[in-house]
Amino acid sequence: MRAANIKDEIKKAALDAGFELAGIASFGDFPELARFPEWISAGRAGEMKYLESRDDQGKLRRASLRSVFPWARSVIVCAVNYNTAQPYSTTVNNSDQGWISRYAWGREDYHDSVLRRVREVETKIRELCAREAPIETRSYVDTGPLVERVYARYAGVGWIGKNTCVINQQLGSWLFLAVIVTSIELSPDLLAPDRCGSCTRCIEACPTQAIVAPYELDSNKCISYLAIEKRGSIPEEMRAGMGHQVFGCDICQDVCPWNRKAPASAKPEFQPRQELVNPALVWLAEISEQEFREKFRASPVKRTKRNGLRRNALIAIGNSGDRNLLPVAERASHDPDPVISETALWAKERLESEVQPQDKS
């Protein structure tokens, strides 16, 4: 089968598997990858040591893929829309409720559902090439040693916004990416043009100033990183900026003009569990180990672990200004986990210091 026909069939297979977008990128040394080692050496990755994985020559795998996949010739990038018809975090702020990032509202971890889809595409590729020379393929959803958003840009799926998210002109940025590295030589699609223009809304909206420059994110300041990846105690100077975010953060996407008319997905696995949209802070702060396992068994929220979620909920309680939540902080201040008790004391002191309305009687 001719390479052009294979490319068309691959894209059709991606759509058949439930992806909204698919494109082809060459397996190249793109400028963005060359800047990755600088980002790492500047400490921007925080405690995410997996990003620092190196090959036998000591080079970062994500910046030197040829040593990892010497047989690779093309990268197929697929994207699926996970947006749902629910309010954005920037329009909702109830004092006794927290915010879980919209990608984690469903009943299944997106890694599992998206990986199933991309493996369907991978199987189709192998079927198409079964009569040709042997081929190599590897498929990944957030787990491979490559910077997916860079390949998404060069595959024409979308451009990389100033908040470092991939943005598609029609779908916005609520996209899960999946990639297939392959030994097939395929013609690349056209580069997606950058349409951010002079807009800086994402930079201005970030409460912790994590977007330190256009297109550059400091993970150490990113609410999503702090709420999910950061273990132990969260630096006190970062807590107030976390607001009511208890798992992930959507703010830089919520304010993006390209998401104003972003379509909602009809896929069942992305439909929200209502109890996870603006969840009660009392529930999250006092959730038992058994309930945490049962509620988040198939959810990406399990990544933060029970006490990580409780820690985040207590920070949100401290930021709530709601003195009705003082008893929750008081109870948690006696928790045997030192991170929980310290965070609860911080929340308690913060609530107690809130200026109360004067009695007008």
VOFI-792702 format. One line per field, with one value per residue (C-alpha): z negated, x negated, y; residue in three letters; residue number from 1; chain. Coordinates in Angstrom, 3 decimals. Layout:
REM VOFI-792702
pz: c(Z|...)
px: c(X|...)
py: c(Y|...)
r: c(ALA|...)
k: c(NUM|...)
c: c(A|...)
END
This chain:
REM VOFI-792702
pz: c(0.000|0.886|-2.008|-1.124|-1.319|-4.615|-6.032|-5.027|-6.499|-9.772|-10.136|-9.369|-11.978|-14.546|-13.848|-13.961|-17.363|-18.719|-18.317|-16.997|-15.589|-14.132|-12.438|-11.435|-12.549|-11.363|-13.901|-14.113|-16.378|-16.831|-18.458|-21.379|-22.259|-22.268|-24.960|-27.177|-28.854|-29.765|-31.359|-33.376|-34.465|-35.621|-38.065|-36.359|-36.662|-40.445|-41.955|-38.731|-38.407|-35.679|-33.323|-33.928|-32.606|-30.631|-28.062|-28.285|-27.099|-29.858|-27.535|-28.504|-26.775|-26.015|-24.174|-22.395|-21.156|-18.428|-21.071|-22.519|-19.194|-16.589|-14.197|-14.406|-11.331|-12.169|-15.130|-14.852|-17.247|-18.129|-20.241|-21.949|-23.352|-27.039|-27.618|-29.311|-29.505|-33.002|-34.354|-34.394|-37.678|-37.176|-37.382|-40.483|-43.953|-46.824|-50.165|-51.298|-47.990|-46.209|-42.575|-40.883|-37.397|-34.769|-33.219|-36.440|-36.727|-34.851|-36.023|-34.371|-34.344|-30.960|-30.656|-30.353|-28.009|-25.680|-25.629|-24.502|-21.613|-20.504|-20.631|-18.228|-15.851|-16.449|-15.629|-12.414|-11.401|-11.844|-9.795|-6.989|-6.852|-7.437|-3.863|-3.784|-5.614|-9.402|-11.314|-14.824|-16.814|-20.375|-21.735|-24.745|-26.756|-29.031|-29.729|-26.889|-26.896|-24.589|-24.834|-23.269|-22.796|-20.589|-18.240|-18.361|-17.022|-14.192|-13.392|-12.878|-15.802|-17.427|-18.474|-21.865|-23.756|-26.102|-28.963|-27.304|-26.514|-22.994|-21.487|-18.454|-16.623|-16.520|-19.718|-22.110|-24.600|-26.404|-24.680|-25.729|-23.525|-22.489|-20.336|-18.249|-17.403|-14.221|-11.847|-8.850|-6.822|-6.481|-5.084|-7.938|-8.152|-8.098|-11.232|-13.262|-13.266|-16.605|-17.067|-20.580|-19.141|-21.747|-24.231|-27.728|-29.631|-30.833|-32.177|-33.965|-35.400|-37.019|-40.785|-41.477|-38.450|-37.256|-33.618|-34.155|-30.491|-27.413|-26.605|-29.785|-32.887|-36.256|-37.720|-41.219|-41.068|-39.116|-41.139|-39.205|-40.087|-43.721|-44.127|-42.357|-42.061|-45.149|-48.071|-51.683|-52.792|-50.249|-50.713|-52.806|-50.389|-47.641|-49.610|-49.322|-45.539|-45.362|-46.239|-46.170|-43.830|-45.400|-42.402|-39.340|-38.025|-35.001|-35.355|-32.449|-30.158|-31.587|-30.593|-27.140|-24.391|-22.246|-24.869|-24.856|-22.321|-22.894|-22.086|-24.795|-24.410|-24.273|-25.167|-28.208|-30.011|-30.124|-31.517|-35.042|-38.274|-39.824|-43.271|-41.823|-40.346|-43.177|-45.848|-49.494|-51.330|-54.543|-52.684|-51.097|-54.265|-56.302|-53.680|-54.980|-53.353|-52.327|-50.782|-48.976|-47.428|-46.453|-45.061|-43.175|-42.274|-38.539|-38.690|-38.131|-41.539|-43.114|-42.010|-44.771|-47.387|-50.236|-52.448|-49.483|-48.722|-52.385|-52.508|-49.462|-50.911|-54.126|-52.137|-50.328|-53.720|-54.898|-51.792|-52.035|-54.585|-55.932|-59.705|-59.656|-58.501|-61.606|-63.339|-60.373|-60.619|-64.393|-64.122|-61.435|-63.504|-65.749|-62.838|-63.291|-59.856|-60.476|-57.053|-57.666|-61.201|-60.164|-57.188|-59.365|-61.918|-59.107|-57.873|-61.409|-62.071|-58.697|-59.338|-62.853|-61.545|-59.130|-59.908|-60.873|-60.070|-62.943|-64.955|-63.962|-66.766)
px: c(0.000|-1.319|-2.439|0.167|2.947|1.613|1.661|5.307|6.214|4.425|6.388|9.621|8.751|8.180|11.587|13.199|11.582|13.204|10.485|11.530|8.107|5.139|1.973|-1.501|-4.789|-8.247|-10.637|-12.771|-14.965|-12.569|-13.656|-11.244|-12.990|-16.361|-15.052|-13.855|-17.264|-17.436|-13.992|-15.102|-18.415|-16.562|-14.618|-11.283|-10.214|-10.020|-10.004|-8.919|-12.120|-10.670|-11.075|-14.827|-15.156|-18.397|-19.839|-23.155|-25.007|-23.484|-21.210|-17.625|-15.417|-12.706|-15.212|-17.147|-14.556|-16.776|-18.750|-15.514|-13.843|-16.633|-14.142|-11.513|-10.585|-7.193|-4.986|-1.203|0.598|4.260|6.416|9.750|11.995|12.905|14.781|18.167|21.172|20.387|19.369|15.725|13.842|13.527|17.312|17.882|16.520|18.667|16.904|17.651|16.815|13.578|12.628|11.466|10.063|12.680|10.524|10.927|14.721|15.443|15.790|12.604|9.003|8.391|5.082|7.040|9.795|7.497|4.916|7.608|8.462|4.876|4.127|7.015|5.225|1.906|3.492|4.932|1.502|0.023|2.837|2.293|-1.414|-1.176|-2.242|-5.025|-8.349|-8.204|-7.357|-7.889|-5.301|-4.965|-1.864|-1.674|0.706|-1.420|-3.794|-6.314|-9.731|-8.608|-7.086|-3.677|-2.653|-5.686|-4.753|-1.119|-2.171|-4.229|-1.428|0.962|3.191|2.846|0.393|-1.283|0.335|-1.362|-0.119|-1.971|1.301|2.076|4.876|6.933|8.787|12.079|11.928|9.986|7.558|9.639|7.680|6.133|3.178|2.038|-0.988|-2.192|-5.893|-6.377|-9.100|-6.888|-8.037|-4.972|-4.708|-4.193|-1.174|-1.457|-2.640|0.213|-0.176|-0.309|2.925|2.354|1.385|0.971|3.357|1.931|5.095|3.701|0.564|2.537|5.119|2.678|2.947|-0.573|-2.330|-3.396|-3.598|-6.892|-7.129|-5.002|-5.294|-7.275|-5.790|-7.495|-6.024|-7.077|-4.493|-1.789|1.329|1.860|-1.646|-1.296|2.059|1.110|-2.636|-3.998|-4.456|-4.528|-3.865|-3.061|-5.184|-3.185|-3.764|-1.980|1.124|3.205|2.841|4.299|7.726|10.323|8.401|8.136|7.030|5.425|6.261|8.191|7.792|5.417|7.700|10.925|9.906|8.577|10.676|10.340|12.319|15.316|17.147|15.336|17.730|18.720|17.900|20.693|18.390|19.775|16.427|15.944|19.376|19.017|19.954|21.915|20.422|16.997|18.130|17.630|17.223|17.881|14.680|15.837|16.244|12.793|11.014|12.481|12.763|11.858|9.287|11.984|14.226|11.252|10.387|13.994|14.728|11.464|10.424|10.753|10.028|6.836|7.574|6.043|2.640|2.639|3.445|5.914|3.803|2.714|6.369|7.088|4.106|5.429|8.952|7.600|5.738|8.997|10.736|8.078|8.686|12.473|13.011|15.841|15.587|18.243|15.429|13.328|14.408|13.085|9.698|9.708|10.346|7.702|5.145|4.930|4.341|1.407|0.064|-2.219|-1.511|2.249|2.015|-0.327|1.838|4.950|3.343|2.470|6.084|7.438|5.235|6.125|9.866|9.589|7.776|10.581|12.138|15.768|18.627|19.358|22.525|24.958|27.462)
py: c(0.000|3.460|5.680|8.335|5.758|4.431|7.948|8.405|5.032|5.858|9.083|7.262|4.643|7.406|8.920|5.472|4.887|8.039|10.651|14.052|14.916|13.051|14.221|13.115|14.657|13.745|12.292|15.419|17.466|20.356|23.655|23.139|19.860|21.602|23.954|21.101|20.486|24.186|23.938|20.914|22.437|25.567|23.371|24.060|20.400|20.502|17.011|15.273|13.255|11.041|13.990|13.776|10.212|9.862|7.462|5.592|8.688|10.783|12.754|13.516|10.978|13.508|15.693|12.926|10.460|9.040|7.183|5.788|4.913|4.588|2.968|5.729|7.759|9.303|10.185|9.907|12.251|11.719|14.021|13.516|16.246|15.815|19.072|18.796|21.118|22.385|25.809|26.831|27.182|30.926|31.339|29.198|29.844|28.608|28.925|25.383|23.679|22.836|22.406|19.225|19.729|18.845|16.135|14.101|14.233|11.011|7.420|6.227|7.349|8.966|7.116|3.875|5.041|6.992|4.187|1.737|4.034|4.593|0.885|0.341|2.700|0.946|-2.417|-0.987|0.296|-3.169|-4.675|-2.158|-2.939|-6.690|-7.522|-4.975|-5.013|-5.533|-2.365|-1.062|0.898|2.170|3.906|6.190|8.345|10.546|7.664|7.805|9.502|12.288|15.752|15.102|18.715|19.429|16.604|17.701|21.078|19.629|17.181|20.089|19.093|22.516|25.167|25.416|28.264|30.692|28.513|25.545|23.720|22.531|24.645|23.713|26.467|24.528|22.457|24.678|23.153|20.515|17.750|14.468|13.529|10.069|9.289|6.393|6.291|4.275|3.118|3.972|6.964|9.174|12.681|15.168|17.430|21.196|22.953|24.438|28.259|30.068|32.019|33.373|36.730|39.457|37.796|37.277|36.320|32.996|34.677|37.383|34.957|32.519|33.177|31.886|33.449|30.008|31.141|32.941|33.980|33.317|29.587|28.848|27.241|26.868|23.691|24.710|27.497|25.671|24.861|21.649|20.471|21.515|19.774|16.543|15.972|17.743|15.394|16.454|19.993|22.692|25.848|28.293|31.156|29.188|28.218|31.379|31.343|27.835|29.184|26.403|24.073|20.612|18.537|20.081|23.531|24.783|28.545|29.209|27.209|28.649|32.175|31.248|32.902|29.778|27.855|30.201|28.059|24.784|21.911|19.456|15.786|13.221|10.324|8.469|8.111|11.888|12.715|14.114|12.467|15.303|14.781|15.642|18.963|21.476|18.773|19.586|20.512|18.849|15.561|15.756|16.856|13.995|11.265|7.813|5.562|3.098|5.756|7.317|3.945|3.255|6.713|7.262|3.707|4.376|8.098|10.114|11.681|8.576|9.913|12.507|9.831|10.273|12.517|14.598|15.287|16.038|18.412|20.260|20.433|21.946|24.599|25.384|25.599|28.038|30.122|29.953|32.704|30.525|30.281|27.574|25.298|25.983|22.738|20.732|22.416|21.968|18.214|17.796|19.698|16.609|14.220|11.795|12.754|15.764|17.294|17.157|18.549|21.385|22.324|22.220|24.541|26.939|26.821|27.293|30.329|31.811|31.456|32.825|35.884|36.717|40.099|39.533|41.954|44.338|43.783|46.538|45.890)
r: c(MET|ARG|ALA|ALA|ASN|ILE|LYS|ASP|GLU|ILE|LYS|LYS|ALA|ALA|LEU|ASP|ALA|GLY|PHE|GLU|LEU|ALA|GLY|ILE|ALA|SER|PHE|GLY|ASP|PHE|PRO|GLU|LEU|ALA|ARG|PHE|PRO|GLU|TRP|ILE|SER|ALA|GLY|ARG|ALA|GLY|GLU|MET|LYS|TYR|LEU|GLU|SER|ARG|ASP|ASP|GLN|GLY|LYS|LEU|ARG|ARG|ALA|SER|LEU|ARG|SER|VAL|PHE|PRO|TRP|ALA|ARG|SER|VAL|ILE|VAL|CYS|ALA|VAL|ASN|TYR|ASN|THR|ALA|GLN|PRO|TYR|SER|THR|THR|VAL|ASN|ASN|SER|ASP|GLN|GLY|TRP|ILE|SER|ARG|TYR|ALA|TRP|GLY|ARG|GLU|ASP|TYR|HIS|ASP|SER|VAL|LEU|ARG|ARG|VAL|ARG|GLU|VAL|GLU|THR|LYS|ILE|ARG|GLU|LEU|CYS|ALA|ARG|GLU|ALA|PRO|ILE|GLU|THR|ARG|SER|TYR|VAL|ASP|THR|GLY|PRO|LEU|VAL|GLU|ARG|VAL|TYR|ALA|ARG|TYR|ALA|GLY|VAL|GLY|TRP|ILE|GLY|LYS|ASN|THR|CYS|VAL|ILE|ASN|GLN|GLN|LEU|GLY|SER|TRP|LEU|PHE|LEU|ALA|VAL|ILE|VAL|THR|SER|ILE|GLU|LEU|SER|PRO|ASP|LEU|LEU|ALA|PRO|ASP|ARG|CYS|GLY|SER|CYS|THR|ARG|CYS|ILE|GLU|ALA|CYS|PRO|THR|GLN|ALA|ILE|VAL|ALA|PRO|TYR|GLU|LEU|ASP|SER|ASN|LYS|CYS|ILE|SER|TYR|LEU|ALA|ILE|GLU|LYS|ARG|GLY|SER|ILE|PRO|GLU|GLU|MET|ARG|ALA|GLY|MET|GLY|HIS|GLN|VAL|PHE|GLY|CYS|ASP|ILE|CYS|GLN|ASP|VAL|CYS|PRO|TRP|ASN|ARG|LYS|ALA|PRO|ALA|SER|ALA|LYS|PRO|GLU|PHE|GLN|PRO|ARG|GLN|GLU|LEU|VAL|ASN|PRO|ALA|LEU|VAL|TRP|LEU|ALA|GLU|ILE|SER|GLU|GLN|GLU|PHE|ARG|GLU|LYS|PHE|ARG|ALA|SER|PRO|VAL|LYS|ARG|THR|LYS|ARG|ASN|GLY|LEU|ARG|ARG|ASN|ALA|LEU|ILE|ALA|ILE|GLY|ASN|SER|GLY|ASP|ARG|ASN|LEU|LEU|PRO|VAL|ALA|GLU|ARG|ALA|SER|HIS|ASP|PRO|ASP|PRO|VAL|ILE|SER|GLU|THR|ALA|LEU|TRP|ALA|LYS|GLU|ARG|LEU|GLU|SER|GLU|VAL|GLN|PRO|GLN|ASP|LYS|SER)
k: c(1|2|3|4|5|6|7|8|9|10|11|12|13|14|15|16|17|18|19|20|21|22|23|24|25|26|27|28|29|30|31|32|33|34|35|36|37|38|39|40|41|42|43|44|45|46|47|48|49|50|51|52|53|54|55|56|57|58|59|60|61|62|63|64|65|66|67|68|69|70|71|72|73|74|75|76|77|78|79|80|81|82|83|84|85|86|87|88|89|90|91|92|93|94|95|96|97|98|99|100|101|102|103|104|105|106|107|108|109|110|111|112|113|114|115|116|117|118|119|120|121|122|123|124|125|126|127|128|129|130|131|132|133|134|135|136|137|138|139|140|141|142|143|144|145|146|147|148|149|150|151|152|153|154|155|156|157|158|159|160|161|162|163|164|165|166|167|168|169|170|171|172|173|174|175|176|177|178|179|180|181|182|183|184|185|186|187|188|189|190|191|192|193|194|195|196|197|198|199|200|201|202|203|204|205|206|207|208|209|210|211|212|213|214|215|216|217|218|219|220|221|222|223|224|225|226|227|228|229|230|231|232|233|234|235|236|237|238|239|240|241|242|243|244|245|246|247|248|249|250|251|252|253|254|255|256|257|258|259|260|261|262|263|264|265|266|267|268|269|270|271|272|273|274|275|276|277|278|279|280|281|282|283|284|285|286|287|288|289|290|291|292|293|294|295|296|297|298|299|300|301|302|303|304|305|306|307|308|309|310|311|312|313|314|315|316|317|318|319|320|321|322|323|324|325|326|327|328|329|330|331|332|333|334|335|336|337|338|339|340|341|342|343|344|345|346|347|348|349|350|351|352|353|354|355|356|357|358|359|360|361)
c: c(A|A|A|A|A|A|A|A|A|A|A|A|A|A|A|A|A|A|A|A|A|A|A|A|A|A|A|A|A|A|A|A|A|A|A|A|A|A|A|A|A|A|A|A|A|A|A|A|A|A|A|A|A|A|A|A|A|A|A|A|A|A|A|A|A|A|A|A|A|A|A|A|A|A|A|A|A|A|A|A|A|A|A|A|A|A|A|A|A|A|A|A|A|A|A|A|A|A|A|A|A|A|A|A|A|A|A|A|A|A|A|A|A|A|A|A|A|A|A|A|A|A|A|A|A|A|A|A|A|A|A|A|A|A|A|A|A|A|A|A|A|A|A|A|A|A|A|A|A|A|A|A|A|A|A|A|A|A|A|A|A|A|A|A|A|A|A|A|A|A|A|A|A|A|A|A|A|A|A|A|A|A|A|A|A|A|A|A|A|A|A|A|A|A|A|A|A|A|A|A|A|A|A|A|A|A|A|A|A|A|A|A|A|A|A|A|A|A|A|A|A|A|A|A|A|A|A|A|A|A|A|A|A|A|A|A|A|A|A|A|A|A|A|A|A|A|A|A|A|A|A|A|A|A|A|A|A|A|A|A|A|A|A|A|A|A|A|A|A|A|A|A|A|A|A|A|A|A|A|A|A|A|A|A|A|A|A|A|A|A|A|A|A|A|A|A|A|A|A|A|A|A|A|A|A|A|A|A|A|A|A|A|A|A|A|A|A|A|A|A|A|A|A|A|A|A|A|A|A|A|A|A|A|A|A|A|A|A|A|A|A|A|A|A|A|A|A|A|A|A|A|A|A|A|A|A|A|A|A|A|A)
END
